Amino acid sequence: MERGTTPLETLDPSAAARPEHVEALTKPRSGAHTFTSIAAAIVLVGTTSATLAIYARAPFAPSPETVVRSLGLGVTQVGLRGHQHTRAKDVFAALDIQPTDTLFTLSFRDLANRLSTLPWVETASLSRVWPNALDIAITERRPVALWQTPRGAVLLDVHGARLPLIARPPDGALMLSGRAADHRLSQALALRAQAQRSGLPVRRLIRRDARRWDLVLTSGLRVKLPAADPQAALQRLAALHATHKLNARSLAAVDLRFGARLYATPRVAPAEPRSTAVPASPQRRRS
């Protein structure tokens, strides 16, 4: 069995003895093999139609699903690929394929909708592999930000969808905090990209009063942006940094909320401890 392909053994206990169906899900097919598969599928459909016609005329005829499964067309194998954070058992539980399901009766739209309910699944592509297998390719959501909330950290994808926490957030994930910061994630990502292009690497963005941002640079300097047009304010800061090289050792914060005016808060150096000189006691002269 090739790596990245997962059999749905619970559908057919004897499926483990037939690994060739699982391998067929991921092997590249040549043109001749594809033509042969199509021809085989046509033959199977023709045979199934003829068999169904015979059963339909017989007394006490079984259901069409039973006939199709008796011909080996029931779903007994599922090939799964593209899943990193999504567990295979969760995929199979969402699919909820029943013993009476066949490749003819399954609705791929319904299956894709079921898979979309899983938190990590962004898209899912399904295809039939005759005579009895499904091939599922999953595209997972990409986490881009870690939002610190009073209830704990929340992982966000680029659209602001909440994802389950993982052991290690991805490198380069944006650190966010503040109320409703997830609602303006796209703006936060754009501001970070603009600042970093100007040589101002960002450590964290803080949402203030659900209306504006503070940027905390990796140097420790805090930049207070206005609610209206923060991109223009950040552009003014970049021009100032290009000429004066803002130094976080001397500045604690830069306030850009007042139009063309810029207010800087100097960093207060810690007070040095005072030392009290104690005069030495005079030594007595020896007689």
N, C-alpha and C positions, 0 to 999 in steps of 0.2 A: 504493500500500500504506500502510495506516495505521500510525502509530508504535506500537511495542510488539507488533507482530505479526510473527512470524518464519516464513517458508516453509521447509518441509523439501525443498529443491531436490534433494537427493541421491536421494530416492525416485523421482522422475520428472524426467529432464532437461528435458522439455518443459513442466514446471510453471511456469517463469518466464514463459512466453508466455501464461499464464492467470491474471493478477492478480485477476480478479474473484472467484475462490474464496477468496483470502486476505482480501479486503475483507469478504466475507460473514461472516468469523469474528468481527468486532468491531462491525459495524454494528448498531444497534438495529433490531429487527424490529417492524413494525406487526402488528396482529392479522390483517389480511387476508393479509399476506405469510406469516405463520406458518401460517395455514390452508392457503395454497397449497403451502407446503413440505411440510406433513403429507400433503396430497393427493398431491403428487408422490412422496413416499416410499412411499405405499401403492401407487401405480401401479408404481413401480420394483420393489417387493417382489413384486407380482403378476406383472409381466413376468418377473422373475428366476425365480420359482417355475415358471412355464409353460416357460421356456427350459430349466431344469434337468430338468423332466419329459421334454421332448423328447430332450435329450442322454442322459438315463438309459436311454431305450429304444433309442438308436442304438448300433451296434457301435463298439468302440474309443472310447467316450465319454471326453472330457476330465474332469479333476477339477472338482468344484463351484467351487473357488477360481479356477480358470482361467476358468470361465464368468462368474463374478461380475466378475472384473477386465476381461473382454472387454466387459462392459456398462458400464464406467466407474465401478465401485464400489470399486476399489482405493484405498488411502490414498496420496494424492499430495501433500497439503498439510497442514501443521500450523501452527495459530495459537498463539503463545506470548505470554503476558502476565504481569505481576507479578514478573518476574525483574529484580533489580538487581545482585546479586553472583553469581548463578548464570549461567554461560555457556551460550548456546544450544546450542553443540556438545556440551556435557556432557549437556544434557537429551536431545538426539537420540541420543547414544550409549547413555544409560541406557534409553531407550525400545526401542531395537533392533528397529525395525519392519522386517519382511522384505518383499521384493517380492510374496510370495504372501499377505500379510495384507490383509484387507478390513475394512470397518466391521462386517460380520457376525461375523467370526471373532475379532476382538480382545477380550481380557478387560480391562476397565477396572480391575478390582481388581489384576490383575497389573501393569498399567502404573503404577498409583499406587504399588504397592509398590516398583517399580524406581526411581521418582523419589524415594521417601523415603530411598533410600540416599545421595543427594547431600547434602553437609554443610549447605548453606544451606536446603534445602527442608524446611519444616515440614508443609505440607499441599499437595495437588495435586488440582484438580477437573478432570475430563475430560468432554467431551460430543461427540457426533457432529454433524457438519454435512454433511448429505447434498448430493451423492452420494459425495464422496471426501475429506472433510477432517475433521480433529480440532481441537477447541478446548481448550487447556490453560491453566488459571489457577493460578498458583503463589503461595502465601503463604510468604514467607521468614522465617527465624528472626530475632529482633531482638536484637542484641548489647547487653548491659547492663553488662558488667564486663570489665576487663582484669587478668588474673592474672599477676603476675610470679613466674616459677619459675626454678630454677637452670639450666634448659635454654632459657630465653627466655620471652617473653610469650605468653600464651594468651588468646584472645578467647572469652567465654562468653555464652550466651544466658540467658534468665531461668530455664531449667530446669537450667542447669549444663552443657549440651551444648557441646562444644568446636567452635569455628568457625575457618575459615582467617583469618589476619591480613589486614587491609585497610590501605590506605595511611594512612588517618586514622581513628582510633577515633571513635565517635560522641560528640558533646558530652554531658556528664553521665554518662559511663561511670564506674562505680565502680572505683577502684584497689584491688586486693587483693594480698596477699603472704602467705607462710607455707604450711607443709605442710597439704595436705587442705583448703585454703580453699574450693576449688570444691565440696566436699561439703556445705558449710553456706552456700551462696550466698544462699538465701532468707532466712536469719537475718541475714546481713550487710546485705542490702538493707533489711530491716525496721529494723535498728539505725540505719542511716544516715538513713532517713526519720524515725524518732523523734527523732534528734538535731537534724536540720535544722528540724523543727517547733518545737523548743525554742530555736532561735536559735544552734545549735552546728553550723555547717557542717563537714562531714567531708571531709578530703582523701584519707585512705587507711584501710583496715582491715587489720590484721595478725593472722593466726592464730597463736596461741602454743601450742606443744606439742599441736597438733591438738585442743585442748579449750576454749580461751577466746579472746577478742578483745582487742586494743588498738586504740583509735581515735586517729587523728592528725587533729586539727582543722586547718582552713586557717590558723589563727593560729599553729600549731606546737605547741600544747599536746597532750600525750599523755595519754589516759585509759585506765587499766588496768581492764578489766571482769572480773567473776568468771565462773567457768564455769557456775555455777548462777544462773538468773534474771538475766541481764544487763540485761533491760528494766527491772526494778525499780531496779537500781543506776543506770542511766542516768536514770531518773525522779528519783532523789535528786539527781543532779548537775544536772539541769535546774532543780530548785527552788533549789539553791544558787546557780546562775548567775543566776537571776531576782532574787535578793536582794543578791548580792555582786559580780556581774559579774566572773567569772573573767578574769584578765588574764594572757595568755601572756608578757607582758614580765617579770612577776615570778614566774610559775610555769612549771616545766618539765614537771611531770607531776602527775596526780591519780590516786591508787590507791583503787579502790572494792572491792577483793577481800576486805575484812574486815568484812562485815556492815554495821552502821550506822556504823561508824567510817570516817572518810575521812582519808587521809594525803596531804599535799601536799609536793611536792619543789620548793623554791625554785630559781629560775634563778640560777646563779652568774654574776655580772658578770665579764667578762674583766678580768684584772689590768692596771692601767695600767703602762706601762714606767717604771722608776725612772730619775731623772736625778741624776747625781752632780755636785755643785757643786765646781768646781775653783777654789781661792782664787787671786785675781790676785796675781802677783808684785809685791812693793813696788818702786816706782820710785825710782831713786837720784836724790838731789838733786845738782844741778849746783853746783859751787863757783864 
